[in-house]
Amino acid sequence: MQQTGSAALRATPTNTASSPMVSATDLWRRYGEGEAEVDAVAGVTVEFRCSEFSAIMGPSGSGKSTLMHCLAGLDKPTSGSVEINGIEITTLDDNDLTELRRQKIGFIFQAFNLLPVLTAEENIVLPLTIAGQEVDRQWVEHLIGVVGLGDRRTHRPSELSGGQQQRVAIARALVTRPAVVFADEPTGNLDSSASEDVLNLLREAVDQFKQTVVMVTHDAEAASSGDRLVVLRDGKICRDAPMAQVEDAHELMKVSAA
């Protein structure tokens, strides 16, 4: 029997590298009514496996960000199911959904979303502070070292470059050891050098920490850092394939936009 509510959040499903960490079944997200009705996500069924770096691409308006928001519990689908780490999230009430996001999900956004009055280190541990959880100093020190912010830990966001701010956001997303990290255009506000650094960090999170990363991007170069490419068009998956070379991403984008 599928668990829901607080009991489900306390469950600790066993996952293997080949099992899905995130899955959606016949997922729909409809906006508007009558002639203004639009299906931003139209019957999507997809799985994202443990320790996998997946990129979601598609033309503007294809539904890629809406899909990610539904998968992450930031938006409620019109119908269909979403499971994270074996927990059905569409049946959770607001309190349990908030708790699940704190426990199971890390977020990285294009706009960084750092608190300007906090230092880099304070922003990193913020999810733990909000949840009233004890800070694992050894883990925090390790993350700060991995993202290369040892000499910037006391700096506030205004004193950091865009790339450094996104590094803080990545460490913040990982500090709770989430089941999955969702990244929404994480390199959208960065120059090419900073973008490469951020993508390398996400790659390292998968390879070193066995993290599951699902990234929405419009950039074929960014997508090439992943293991897999999911392409959306008109709210539906038009291609789902391993990501071998950057040329693959460019070609698949051409197909989806045609």
Backbone as CSV, one residue per row, in Angstrom:
resi,resn,N_x,N_y,N_z,CA_x,CA_y,CA_z,C_x,C_y,C_z
1,MET,0.848,-1.204,0.000,0.000,0.000,0.000,0.879,1.248,0.000
2,GLN,0.550,2.215,-0.851,1.310,3.446,-0.959,1.148,4.283,0.299
3,GLN,2.276,4.709,0.908,2.221,5.547,2.080,2.021,7.002,1.682
4,THR,1.273,7.724,2.507,1.092,9.146,2.287,1.274,9.855,3.606
5,GLY,1.408,11.205,3.541,1.482,12.010,4.750,2.753,11.768,5.536
6,SER,2.707,12.062,6.849,3.889,12.028,7.693,4.529,10.652,7.739
7,ALA,3.711,9.598,7.711,4.261,8.244,7.737,5.159,7.996,6.532
8,ALA,4.744,8.511,5.389,5.546,8.334,4.180,6.857,9.088,4.288
9,LEU,6.834,10.269,4.899,8.055,11.056,5.008,9.067,10.383,5.914
10,ARG,8.599,9.595,6.864,9.512,8.909,7.773,10.083,7.634,7.159
11,ALA,9.489,7.209,6.049,9.976,5.992,5.399,11.336,6.241,4.770
12,THR,12.152,5.203,4.698,13.465,5.312,4.074,13.602,4.221,3.030
13,PRO,13.020,4.437,1.833,13.060,3.415,0.798,14.480,3.058,0.415
14,THR,14.668,1.828,0.017,15.971,1.371,-0.445,16.055,1.567,-1.949
15,ASN,17.111,2.277,-2.389,17.285,2.533,-3.810,18.608,1.976,-4.276
16,THR,18.629,1.508,-5.507,19.859,1.077,-6.145,20.142,2.007,-7.300
17,ALA,21.343,1.869,-7.877,21.744,2.777,-8.949,20.813,2.691,-10.149
18,SER,20.118,1.558,-10.319,19.251,1.394,-11.481,17.789,1.726,-11.185
19,SER,17.468,2.011,-9.930,16.081,2.278,-9.565,15.775,3.762,-9.674
20,PRO,14.505,4.139,-9.899,14.168,5.559,-10.048,14.192,6.296,-8.712
21,MET,14.843,7.462,-8.702,14.765,8.341,-7.542,13.568,9.270,-7.676
22,VAL,13.253,9.645,-8.924,12.099,10.484,-9.224,11.354,9.850,-10.394
23,SER,10.033,9.784,-10.279,9.260,9.240,-11.392,7.938,9.980,-11.522
24,ALA,7.492,10.123,-12.741,6.192,10.718,-13.043,5.434,9.764,-13.947
25,THR,4.133,9.634,-13.699,3.297,8.752,-14.498,2.082,9.506,-15.008
26,ASP,1.953,9.576,-16.340,0.816,10.238,-16.989,0.556,11.614,-16.371
27,LEU,1.599,12.424,-16.334,1.546,13.725,-15.663,0.993,14.801,-16.605
28,TRP,-0.015,15.527,-16.117,-0.616,16.635,-16.851,-0.610,17.895,-15.987
29,ARG,-0.312,19.031,-16.625,-0.474,20.329,-15.958,-1.163,21.267,-16.929
30,ARG,-2.419,21.577,-16.603,-3.265,22.389,-17.484,-3.480,23.769,-16.879
31,TYR,-3.373,24.788,-17.705,-3.634,26.166,-17.293,-4.783,26.730,-18.114
32,GLY,-5.587,27.593,-17.494,-6.666,28.262,-18.203,-7.870,27.369,-18.406
33,GLU,-8.898,27.947,-19.031,-10.136,27.229,-19.311,-10.644,27.597,-20.698
34,GLY,-11.477,26.726,-21.238,-12.099,27.008,-22.537,-11.080,27.202,-23.632
35,GLU,-11.249,28.273,-24.415,-10.349,28.526,-25.535,-8.946,28.890,-25.075
36,ALA,-8.818,29.341,-23.818,-7.510,29.723,-23.289,-6.776,28.552,-22.634
37,GLU,-7.380,27.368,-22.699,-6.805,26.194,-22.037,-5.517,25.760,-22.733
38,VAL,-4.482,25.533,-21.913,-3.181,25.103,-22.432,-2.646,23.976,-21.556
39,ASP,-2.191,22.909,-22.184,-1.548,21.813,-21.463,-0.039,22.029,-21.524
40,ALA,0.516,22.596,-20.449,1.958,22.836,-20.412,2.734,21.532,-20.304
41,VAL,2.160,20.564,-19.608,2.698,19.199,-19.555,1.553,18.274,-19.939
42,ALA,1.793,17.411,-20.924,0.702,16.636,-21.517,0.980,15.139,-21.493
43,GLY,0.656,14.500,-20.372,0.755,13.049,-20.288,2.164,12.502,-20.236
44,VAL,3.039,13.178,-19.503,4.441,12.765,-19.439,4.633,11.619,-18.445
45,THR,5.312,10.585,-18.886,5.762,9.498,-18.019,7.274,9.396,-18.167
46,VAL,7.987,9.530,-17.033,9.447,9.571,-17.101,10.016,9.170,-15.737
47,GLU,11.227,8.621,-15.749,11.923,8.258,-14.525,13.337,8.840,-14.555
48,PHE,13.814,9.225,-13.373,15.186,9.688,-13.219,15.847,8.816,-12.160
49,ARG,16.913,8.127,-12.558,17.526,7.116,-11.712,18.506,7.712,-10.692
50,CYS,18.821,6.903,-9.701,19.784,7.292,-8.676,21.160,7.534,-9.313
51,SER,21.880,8.505,-8.773,23.260,8.791,-9.191,23.358,9.071,-10.688
52,GLU,22.379,9.814,-11.205,22.337,10.142,-12.630,22.181,11.648,-12.785
53,PHE,22.862,12.204,-13.772,22.798,13.623,-14.104,21.985,13.746,-15.389
54,SER,20.750,14.217,-15.261,19.852,14.324,-16.422,19.611,15.781,-16.768
55,ALA,19.614,16.077,-18.053,19.296,17.410,-18.537,17.950,17.378,-19.257
56,ILE,17.122,18.382,-19.004,15.846,18.537,-19.695,15.939,19.775,-20.564
57,MET,15.723,19.616,-21.860,15.787,20.722,-22.805,14.493,20.807,-23.600
58,GLY,14.342,21.919,-24.292,13.194,22.112,-25.155,13.074,23.567,-25.538
59,PRO,12.364,23.874,-26.610,12.157,25.263,-27.012,11.398,26.037,-25.943
60,SER,11.423,27.336,-26.031,10.638,28.170,-25.124,9.167,27.773,-25.209
61,GLY,8.544,27.563,-24.044,7.144,27.154,-24.022,6.919,25.670,-24.173
62,SER,7.990,24.881,-24.154,7.849,23.435,-24.343,7.341,22.723,-23.095
63,GLY,7.424,23.394,-21.939,6.945,22.794,-20.703,8.032,22.254,-19.802
64,LYS,9.300,22.525,-20.129,10.395,21.924,-19.362,10.444,22.431,-17.925
65,SER,10.272,23.739,-17.723,10.299,24.266,-16.353,9.056,23.837,-15.581
66,THR,7.912,23.798,-16.248,6.678,23.334,-15.587,6.828,21.888,-15.149
67,LEU,7.422,21.058,-15.995,7.649,19.666,-15.633,8.525,19.579,-14.392
68,MET,9.619,20.335,-14.375,10.506,20.272,-13.221,9.804,20.751,-11.959
69,HIS,9.014,21.807,-12.058,8.298,22.327,-10.895,7.302,21.295,-10.351
70,CYS,6.672,20.555,-11.234,5.754,19.488,-10.789,6.525,18.343,-10.145
71,LEU,7.652,17.984,-10.730,8.466,16.912,-10.171,8.993,17.274,-8.788
72,ALA,9.285,18.567,-8.584,9.887,19.024,-7.333,8.865,19.430,-6.287
73,GLY,7.581,19.331,-6.612,6.558,19.713,-5.654,6.372,21.210,-5.515
74,LEU,6.893,21.987,-6.467,6.710,23.431,-6.455,5.413,23.841,-7.148
75,ASP,4.863,22.943,-7.944,3.599,23.173,-8.637,2.813,21.866,-8.581
76,LYS,1.509,21.983,-8.463,0.664,20.788,-8.343,0.130,20.410,-9.716
77,PRO,0.357,19.181,-10.140,-0.149,18.766,-11.451,-1.666,18.683,-11.473
78,THR,-2.235,18.834,-12.649,-3.683,18.692,-12.813,-4.095,17.241,-12.591
79,SER,-3.287,16.318,-13.069,-3.529,14.890,-12.844,-2.220,14.138,-13.040
80,GLY,-2.239,12.863,-12.648,-1.040,12.055,-12.736,-0.358,11.929,-11.388
81,SER,0.730,11.187,-11.350,1.428,10.946,-10.089,2.905,11.288,-10.207
82,VAL,3.482,11.669,-9.059,4.917,11.941,-8.955,5.423,11.264,-7.691
83,GLU,6.494,10.519,-7.801,7.127,9.901,-6.646,8.566,10.380,-6.525
84,ILE,8.971,10.690,-5.293,10.352,11.027,-4.985,10.832,10.079,-3.905
85,ASN,11.871,9.307,-4.225,12.421,8.349,-3.271,11.338,7.410,-2.740
86,GLY,10.407,7.030,-3.606,9.351,6.098,-3.236,8.145,6.714,-2.569
87,ILE,8.120,8.044,-2.439,7.014,8.738,-1.778,6.153,9.446,-2.818
88,GLU,4.871,9.139,-2.852,3.924,9.816,-3.735,3.677,11.217,-3.182
89,ILE,4.066,12.243,-3.935,4.008,13.611,-3.397,2.717,14.342,-3.748
90,THR,1.979,13.873,-4.751,0.781,14.620,-5.163,-0.350,14.505,-4.154
91,THR,-0.258,13.543,-3.236,-1.306,13.371,-2.227,-0.952,14.020,-0.895
92,LEU,0.228,14.618,-0.784,0.643,15.229,0.474,-0.051,16.567,0.695
93,ASP,-0.347,16.880,1.948,-0.872,18.215,2.245,0.282,19.207,2.260
94,ASP,-0.024,20.495,2.408,1.005,21.534,2.287,2.122,21.362,3.307
95,ASN,1.770,21.007,4.543,2.785,20.855,5.583,3.727,19.703,5.284
96,ASP,3.156,18.559,4.868,3.993,17.403,4.557,4.828,17.632,3.305
97,LEU,4.263,18.368,2.342,5.009,18.665,1.118,6.191,19.578,1.433
98,THR,5.970,20.560,2.306,7.066,21.440,2.722,8.150,20.644,3.421
99,GLU,7.736,19.722,4.290,8.702,18.891,5.012,9.458,17.987,4.061
100,LEU,8.769,17.442,3.066,9.445,16.590,2.090,10.499,17.381,1.317
101,ARG,10.154,18.599,0.920,11.133,19.413,0.191,12.364,19.679,1.046
102,ARG,12.157,19.891,2.348,13.292,20.126,3.239,14.166,18.893,3.379
103,GLN,13.535,17.724,3.440,14.261,16.485,3.702,14.860,15.850,2.452
104,LYS,14.151,15.948,1.342,14.481,15.119,0.184,15.002,15.880,-1.033
105,ILE,14.813,17.211,-1.066,15.064,17.948,-2.300,16.023,19.109,-2.068
106,GLY,16.968,19.258,-2.988,17.820,20.439,-3.038,17.474,21.230,-4.287
107,PHE,17.512,22.561,-4.175,17.149,23.420,-5.299,18.311,24.346,-5.668
108,ILE,18.519,24.498,-6.979,19.476,25.482,-7.507,18.747,26.265,-8.590
109,PHE,18.718,27.595,-8.448,17.974,28.440,-9.375,18.911,29.365,-10.135
110,GLN,18.431,29.851,-11.260,19.203,30.782,-12.082,19.540,32.052,-11.313
111,ALA,18.616,32.507,-10.463,18.784,33.777,-9.755,19.501,33.629,-8.418
112,PHE,20.049,32.447,-8.123,20.833,32.160,-6.918,19.968,32.097,-5.656
113,ASN,19.109,33.126,-5.434,18.198,33.156,-4.275,18.931,33.061,-2.941
114,LEU,20.035,33.798,-2.814,20.753,33.877,-1.549,20.226,35.044,-0.725
115,LEU,20.282,34.910,0.594,19.870,36.014,1.469,21.028,36.996,1.588
116,PRO,20.819,38.259,1.216,21.926,39.227,1.147,22.558,39.569,2.491
117,VAL,21.827,39.377,3.588,22.365,39.752,4.907,23.195,38.634,5.522
118,LEU,23.189,37.452,4.907,23.924,36.312,5.446,25.242,36.117,4.700
119,THR,26.224,35.564,5.384,27.487,35.229,4.744,27.306,33.998,3.865
120,ALA,28.332,33.689,3.093,28.272,32.495,2.243,28.016,31.251,3.082
121,GLU,28.750,31.103,4.179,28.570,29.920,5.019,27.188,29.884,5.653
122,GLU,26.687,31.031,6.090,25.353,31.084,6.695,24.274,30.733,5.677
123,ASN,24.469,31.160,4.425,23.525,30.778,3.367,23.575,29.282,3.105
124,ILE,24.759,28.695,3.175,24.900,27.269,2.921,24.139,26.447,3.959
125,VAL,24.248,26.815,5.224,23.615,26.022,6.293,22.175,26.446,6.558
126,LEU,21.672,27.417,5.804,20.320,27.938,6.045,19.242,26.863,6.048
127,PRO,19.234,25.904,5.113,18.186,24.866,5.151,18.176,24.091,6.464
128,LEU,19.349,23.851,7.033,19.424,23.146,8.306,18.920,24.027,9.443
129,THR,19.264,25.310,9.375,18.817,26.251,10.391,17.296,26.356,10.401
130,ILE,16.697,26.478,9.224,15.237,26.597,9.113,14.552,25.345,9.655
131,ALA,15.144,24.186,9.363,14.549,22.925,9.793,14.855,22.591,11.252
132,GLY,15.677,23.411,11.902,16.033,23.148,13.285,16.911,21.930,13.445
133,GLN,17.697,21.609,12.408,18.557,20.431,12.437,19.973,20.809,12.848
134,GLU,20.646,19.859,13.436,22.027,20.075,13.841,22.921,20.156,12.603
135,VAL,23.873,21.070,12.639,24.790,21.247,11.517,25.955,20.276,11.664
136,ASP,26.151,19.462,10.637,27.290,18.551,10.591,28.492,19.350,10.093
137,ARG,29.324,19.803,11.034,30.420,20.703,10.676,31.394,20.047,9.692
138,GLN,31.653,18.760,9.861,32.582,18.084,8.962,32.053,18.085,7.525
139,TRP,30.759,17.836,7.375,30.152,17.833,6.042,30.161,19.238,5.437
140,VAL,29.848,20.257,6.246,29.850,21.633,5.757,31.249,22.038,5.313
141,GLU,32.254,21.688,6.115,33.629,22.022,5.750,34.014,21.333,4.444
142,HIS,33.587,20.099,4.297,33.896,19.364,3.067,33.243,20.042,1.861
143,LEU,31.972,20.427,1.994,31.278,21.079,0.889,31.936,22.402,0.529
144,ILE,32.276,23.197,1.544,32.916,24.493,1.285,34.233,24.284,0.531
145,GLY,34.957,23.226,0.897,36.193,22.930,0.186,35.942,22.484,-1.239
146,VAL,34.928,21.634,-1.431,34.620,21.126,-2.765,34.225,22.254,-3.713
147,VAL,33.433,23.209,-3.236,32.990,24.308,-4.112,33.989,25.460,-4.150
148,GLY,35.106,25.324,-3.444,36.188,26.302,-3.539,35.892,27.645,-2.915
149,LEU,35.235,27.642,-1.752,34.861,28.907,-1.102,35.507,29.074,0.268
150,GLY,36.616,28.350,0.483,37.275,28.434,1.772,37.675,29.841,2.167
151,ASP,38.064,30.662,1.191,38.480,32.035,1.479,37.355,33.044,1.258
152,ARG,36.135,32.546,1.032,34.997,33.446,0.804,33.836,33.153,1.759
153,ARG,34.051,32.298,2.718,32.967,31.829,3.575,32.324,32.939,4.394
154,THR,33.062,33.985,4.708,32.513,35.087,5.509,32.024,36.248,4.660
155,HIS,32.113,36.115,3.350,31.666,37.178,2.448,30.158,37.082,2.225
156,ARG,29.526,38.221,2.086,28.105,38.263,1.758,27.938,38.206,0.242
157,PRO,26.736,37.862,-0.247,26.537,37.702,-1.690,27.005,38.892,-2.524
158,SER,26.807,40.112,-2.023,27.219,41.300,-2.787,28.727,41.373,-2.976
159,GLU,29.461,40.612,-2.168,30.918,40.601,-2.256,31.439,39.417,-3.063
160,LEU,30.529,38.671,-3.658,30.892,37.487,-4.436,30.534,37.679,-5.899
161,SER,31.288,37.041,-6.781,30.944,37.052,-8.205,29.727,36.165,-8.434
162,GLY,29.163,36.248,-9.630,28.015,35.409,-9.953,28.348,33.930,-9.833
163,GLY,29.523,33.540,-10.316,29.920,32.146,-10.222,30.089,31.683,-8.790
164,GLN,30.646,32.570,-7.946,30.808,32.227,-6.532,29.456,32.113,-5.834
165,GLN,28.517,32.989,-6.199,27.178,32.899,-5.610,26.498,31.588,-5.980
166,GLN,26.687,31.161,-7.226,26.079,29.895,-7.626,26.761,28.714,-6.940
167,ARG,28.041,28.841,-6.634,28.722,27.799,-5.861,28.114,27.694,-4.463
168,VAL,27.814,28.837,-3.865,27.144,28.841,-2.564,25.799,28.121,-2.682
169,ALA,25.056,28.423,-3.754,23.741,27.815,-3.957,23.851,26.299,-4.121
170,ILE,24.906,25.836,-4.789,25.100,24.396,-4.970,25.398,23.731,-3.628
171,ALA,26.292,24.336,-2.847,26.590,23.786,-1.524,25.348,23.780,-0.649
172,ARG,24.548,24.827,-0.725,23.298,24.896,0.050,22.348,23.771,-0.371
173,ALA,22.297,23.478,-1.664,21.410,22.412,-2.157,21.856,21.039,-1.677
174,LEU,23.155,20.876,-1.422,23.698,19.576,-1.043,23.805,19.373,0.462
175,VAL,23.692,20.462,1.234,24.013,20.386,2.665,23.091,19.442,3.434
176,THR,21.855,19.270,2.979,20.916,18.382,3.676,21.020,16.939,3.196
177,ARG,21.968,16.672,2.294,22.095,15.349,1.675,20.753,14.905,1.080
178,PRO,20.216,15.678,0.141,18.884,15.392,-0.395,18.877,14.153,-1.289
179,ALA,17.676,13.637,-1.524,17.520,12.510,-2.441,17.786,12.947,-3.877
180,VAL,17.413,14.188,-4.204,17.563,14.688,-5.565,17.794,16.188,-5.529
181,VAL,18.578,16.673,-6.480,18.799,18.110,-6.655,18.179,18.528,-7.978
182,PHE,17.300,19.517,-7.933,16.717,20.097,-9.137,17.408,21.427,-9.420
183,ALA,17.886,21.587,-10.633,18.591,22.803,-11.032,17.866,23.438,-12.214
184,ASP,17.383,24.652,-12.028,16.615,25.352,-13.057,17.483,26.429,-13.683
185,GLU,17.994,26.156,-14.886,18.879,27.072,-15.615,20.011,27.576,-14.709
186,PRO,20.787,26.681,-14.094,21.788,27.112,-13.111,22.933,27.936,-13.680
187,THR,23.125,27.892,-15.009,24.204,28.672,-15.625,23.668,29.858,-16.415
188,GLY,22.373,30.125,-16.311,21.747,31.157,-17.148,22.286,32.547,-16.943
189,ASN,22.772,32.872,-15.728,23.276,34.214,-15.435,24.796,34.274,-15.355
190,LEU,25.470,33.257,-15.880,26.910,33.160,-15.707,27.648,33.246,-17.036
191,ASP,28.913,33.723,-16.970,29.746,33.709,-18.166,30.241,32.284,-18.412
192,SER,30.931,32.083,-19.519,31.296,30.722,-19.922,32.223,30.049,-18.918
193,SER,33.153,30.806,-18.340,34.085,30.220,-17.382,33.374,29.797,-16.104
194,ALA,32.525,30.671,-15.567,31.773,30.343,-14.356,30.794,29.210,-14.626
195,SER,30.193,29.199,-15.814,29.268,28.119,-16.175,29.972,26.770,-16.158
196,GLU,31.177,26.733,-16.706,31.938,25.488,-16.724,32.240,25.007,-15.310
197,ASP,32.597,25.949,-14.424,32.884,25.585,-13.029,31.648,24.996,-12.352
198,VAL,30.493,25.634,-12.569,29.253,25.169,-11.948,28.874,23.786,-12.459
199,LEU,28.991,23.570,-13.760,28.656,22.263,-14.336,29.611,21.181,-13.849
200,ASN,30.874,21.539,-13.670,31.831,20.581,-13.128,31.462,20.198,-11.698
201,LEU,30.965,21.176,-10.923,30.542,20.891,-9.552,29.329,19.956,-9.532
202,LEU,28.382,20.190,-10.424,27.221,19.303,-10.502,27.645,17.900,-10.930
203,ARG,28.573,17.850,-11.871,29.097,16.555,-12.305,29.777,15.825,-11.145
204,GLU,30.539,16.589,-10.345,31.234,16.011,-9.200,30.248,15.544,-8.128
205,ALA,29.146,16.286,-7.987,28.124,15.889,-7.011,27.557,14.516,-7.362
206,VAL,27.398,14.250,-8.657,26.903,12.947,-9.103,27.976,11.878,-8.941
207,ASP,29.190,12.177,-9.386,30.255,11.171,-9.407,30.821,10.894,-8.015
208,GLN,30.981,11.940,-7.205,31.606,11.769,-5.896,30.590,11.480,-4.796
209,PHE,29.469,12.227,-4.802,28.483,12.094,-3.730,27.327,11.165,-4.096
210,LYS,27.350,10.627,-5.342,26.277,9.745,-5.829,24.928,10.456,-5.793
211,GLN,24.962,11.739,-6.079,23.761,12.560,-6.063,22.959,12.351,-7.349
212,THR,21.657,12.540,-7.267,20.796,12.560,-8.446,20.517,14.011,-8.799
213,VAL,20.833,14.416,-10.020,20.650,15.805,-10.460,19.756,15.828,-11.683
214,VAL,18.717,16.672,-11.628,17.838,16.910,-12.765,17.931,18.388,-13.094
215,MET,18.419,18.706,-14.281,18.699,20.092,-14.654,17.890,20.510,-15.877
216,VAL,17.177,21.622,-15.759,16.533,22.244,-16.909,17.499,23.269,-17.484
217,THR,17.705,23.222,-18.789,18.601,24.173,-19.429,18.183,24.405,-20.876
218,HIS,18.519,25.583,-21.388,18.314,25.867,-22.809,19.629,25.733,-23.568
219,ASP,20.713,25.447,-22.838,22.067,25.472,-23.378,22.553,24.057,-23.680
220,ALA,22.793,23.780,-24.948,23.252,22.451,-25.343,24.619,22.123,-24.751
221,GLU,25.476,23.138,-24.593,26.783,22.913,-23.988,26.621,22.441,-22.542
222,ALA,25.704,23.087,-21.809,25.451,22.695,-20.420,24.879,21.280,-20.364
223,ALA,23.965,20.984,-21.262,23.332,19.663,-21.269,24.348,18.557,-21.492
224,SER,25.413,18.857,-22.226,26.408,17.833,-22.550,27.163,17.345,-21.323
225,SER,27.039,18.052,-20.191,27.683,17.595,-18.956,26.937,16.428,-18.329
226,GLY,25.703,16.209,-18.771,24.867,15.180,-18.169,25.094,13.803,-18.751
227,ASP,24.429,12.836,-18.126,24.470,11.453,-18.598,23.357,11.171,-19.591
228,ARG,22.344,12.027,-19.563,21.113,11.726,-20.290,20.435,13.036,-20.682
229,LEU,19.768,13.019,-21.823,19.070,14.203,-22.304,17.612,13.870,-22.583
230,VAL,16.716,14.624,-21.933,15.283,14.518,-22.169,14.845,15.790,-22.879
231,VAL,14.236,15.650,-24.050,13.815,16.804,-24.839,12.298,16.868,-24.881
232,LEU,11.762,18.043,-24.555,10.312,18.261,-24.573,9.918,19.136,-25.751
233,ARG,8.728,18.878,-26.237,8.107,19.721,-27.255,6.606,19.690,-27.039
234,ASP,5.984,20.853,-26.912,4.533,20.957,-26.706,4.062,20.124,-25.517
235,GLY,4.859,20.148,-24.448,4.466,19.470,-23.225,4.662,17.969,-23.216
236,LYS,5.277,17.419,-24.270,5.490,15.974,-24.361,6.966,15.676,-24.602
237,ILE,7.389,14.514,-24.167,8.760,14.082,-24.418,8.871,13.605,-25.853
238,CYS,9.735,14.265,-26.618,9.922,13.842,-28.009,11.214,13.052,-28.195
239,ARG,12.080,13.072,-27.173,13.309,12.267,-27.246,13.861,12.082,-25.845
240,ASP,14.330,10.901,-25.552,14.954,10.590,-24.275,16.103,9.652,-24.581
241,ALA,17.346,10.154,-24.427,18.490,9.383,-24.888,19.718,9.670,-24.036
242,PRO,20.688,8.730,-24.032,21.965,9.006,-23.362,22.662,10.190,-24.021
243,MET,23.388,10.945,-23.208,24.091,12.117,-23.727,25.551,11.768,-23.941
244,ALA,25.967,11.650,-25.160,27.331,11.232,-25.455,28.213,12.410,-25.881
245,GLN,27.680,13.242,-26.765,28.471,14.353,-27.289,27.588,15.591,-27.377
246,VAL,28.215,16.752,-27.319,27.443,17.989,-27.373,26.678,18.121,-28.673
247,GLU,27.222,17.566,-29.745,26.512,17.629,-31.022,25.156,16.956,-30.935
248,ASP,25.047,15.935,-30.087,23.766,15.256,-29.918,22.712,16.231,-29.410
249,ALA,23.082,17.051,-28.424,22.146,18.004,-27.848,21.712,19.029,-28.888
250,HIS,22.668,19.524,-29.674,22.327,20.489,-30.718,21.355,19.876,-31.724
251,GLU,21.629,18.658,-32.141,20.774,18.010,-33.131,19.378,17.741,-32.575
252,LEU,19.306,17.272,-31.324,17.998,16.985,-30.727,17.195,18.256,-30.549
253,MET,17.859,19.369,-30.230,17.156,20.642,-30.103,16.603,21.071,-31.450
254,LYS,17.342,20.831,-32.513,16.853,21.181,-33.853,15.604,20.379,-34.187
255,VAL,15.635,19.091,-33.831,14.483,18.231,-34.092,13.264,18.706,-33.308
256,SER,13.456,19.052,-32.028,12.332,19.441,-31.180,11.731,20.763,-31.591
257,ALA,12.550,21.636,-32.203,12.054,22.958,-32.590,11.430,22.961,-33.976
258,ALA,11.639,21.873,-34.725,11.161,21.818,-36.107,9.643,21.769,-36.172
